[in-house]
Amino acid sequence: MIANSLAAEPSAEARERLSRCVLVGREQFAAGRTADAAATYRDGLASVADVPAGSIPVEIVSDLHANLANALLVAGDLLAAAESYKAALRLVPGLTACWCNLGNVHLRTGRAQDAIALYLEALKFDPGHWPTRTNLVQALVATRQHLVAKALLLELIAERPGEGRLHHELGKVCFELTEMDQAIRHFEAAFATNPADAESVYWIGAVAQARGDDIAAQEAYARAAQIQPLIRRPAAKSPADFRVLALYAPFAGNTPSSFLFKDTDFETDTLALLPSTMPEITFPNDDIALVVNLISDADQAADVLPRAADLAARLGKRTINEPAGIMRTTRDAVADFLLGMPGCRIPKIQRVKAGENHPVAALEAAPPFPFPLLVRPCGTHGGDDFEKIADGAALAGFLAQRPGHDHYLIEYVDYRSADGYFRKYRFIFVGEQILPYHLAIGRDWKLHHDSTDMEDHAWMQQEEAAFLQDPTTTFNIAHQAALRAIKDRIGLDFFGIDCGVDAAGDLVVFEVNASMLVHEGNEKFPYKDPFVQKIRTAFHDMLRTLADGAA
């Protein structure tokens, strides 16, 4: 121990001992002994209080704080790391690496806009600092400032044209900007730099799929799987707490996972299940704590879900969102599951098979509910190809546009509030928790949060913020009981519900599935961030609890 001995030493010897403390801690840190390094730095800092003020150069004390912060960051103790970086910067404000790493802490805790400000502070002291500039790209992407991110990436690539990861990141940015030709070029450049870069080849497949070129997409996915069947995403801490195997299907609907799986305390191996092939992989079962099934759309993934179920069964691990449970979540099946629930209004749903003859008279007589009704192709989400239909002739015309698709006919429920506005609420079910995600308010029945004009209306934002803070202000005891009953009937580990409240006070259920988006980047609605982060934290906590139980 250094404490209790420095006070009796001449200041020169005290400085020397603290400098050695820094060196020892760095050696421990380099050897992967993160906890030992943190203890060494803390021991050194504790001893500083025992010497006369000003007898130890602030540079040494700042170095102790900065190195302690680095150890805490690697260990995943982000809040403590942030405090140590701040302590270092209070003593020596010009520490570029500390500004950068403090920005990294903010980025990893969902405060990307704050991270940008910290990265810019770092660049004031060292405009060319490479880690700051590359991390700034990530923060710009997280805040959807894709044009600025593209400009910065082009600048970085001009300096280091052979760095494949930069081309990979620029490919993703171009994809977001719908610059598909450029995206392909940069993913190909990344792969040319590193022939083991299967992730860039997967992205080439994703671009081809987005363009509607399924043949090229399948070829790219198959090529990527040959290079590397499993894409490993390392944990944000060392060592990782556990490892999960994530299953997804490139040609089917999947649970959006980029936010959920970003900067985790666990490692993730992701396996793509392609339409015609089952990977021949020997899994190190002892290394996998859980299987997370991301394949979430029962209509789109009807062919691949049985294969996912077979793989999960062979692995014998606890599976989040078991494929068999996902198979039961088509819109019509969910309506049947929930039928008759007290206090719930479940719109009736009828499936119309592809290729059937649809004369107007038959269509007008077929639905077990009156016009107007809603119609959409099976396996679709969002507002595209989703319309309110007034009569049989309009319905026949809509169905004729996609003769090769099954369609859902859905009973239209007028869920307008007394003030004339429609309100659609989204909850996310995480294990036993039911967490609010957003409230969309608008004049039209077809509501999606990103297409409303809520950013122009303070009262709408205030109402959404109040809902997020306390859902019980809108959802009474009966509604809460209905939501919990829905959770129990659906039986999945992670899924969402879009719902409303009608004039009679009943809960109106629009959609229940595991395909609902949870995302960061809510710059226009910053009050959402804590609640979005809460969902992510709950997801991680659920995995950790199940992994601990499986150990």
Secondary structure, 3 states (H helix, E strand, C coil): CCCCCHHHCCHHHHHHHHHHHHHHHHHHHHCCCHHHHHHHHHHHHHHHCCCCCCCCCHHHHHHHHHHHHHHHHHHCCHHHHHHHHHHHHHHCCCCHHHHHHHHHHHHHCCCHHHHHHHHHHHHHHCCCCHHHHHHHHHHHHHCCCHHHHHHHHHHHHHHCCCCHHHHHHHHHHHHHCCCHHHHHHHHHHHHHHCCCCHHHHHHHHHHHHHCCCHHHHHHHHHHHHHHCCEEEECCCCCCCCCEEEEEECCCCCECCCCCCCCCCCCEEEEEECCCCCCCCCCCCHHHCCEEEECECCCCCCCCCHHHHHHHHHHHCCCEECCHHHHHCCCHHHHHHHHCCCCCEECCCEEEECCCCCCCHHHHHHCCCCCCCEEEEECCCCCCCCCEEECCHHHHHHHHHCCCCCCEEEEECCCCCCCCCCEEEEEEEEECCEEEEEEEEEECCCCCCHHHCCHHHCHHHHHHHHHHHHCHHHCCCHHHHHHHHHHHHHHCCCEEEEEEEECCCCCEEEEEEECCCCCCCCCCCCHHHHHHHHHHHHHHHHHHHHHHHHHC
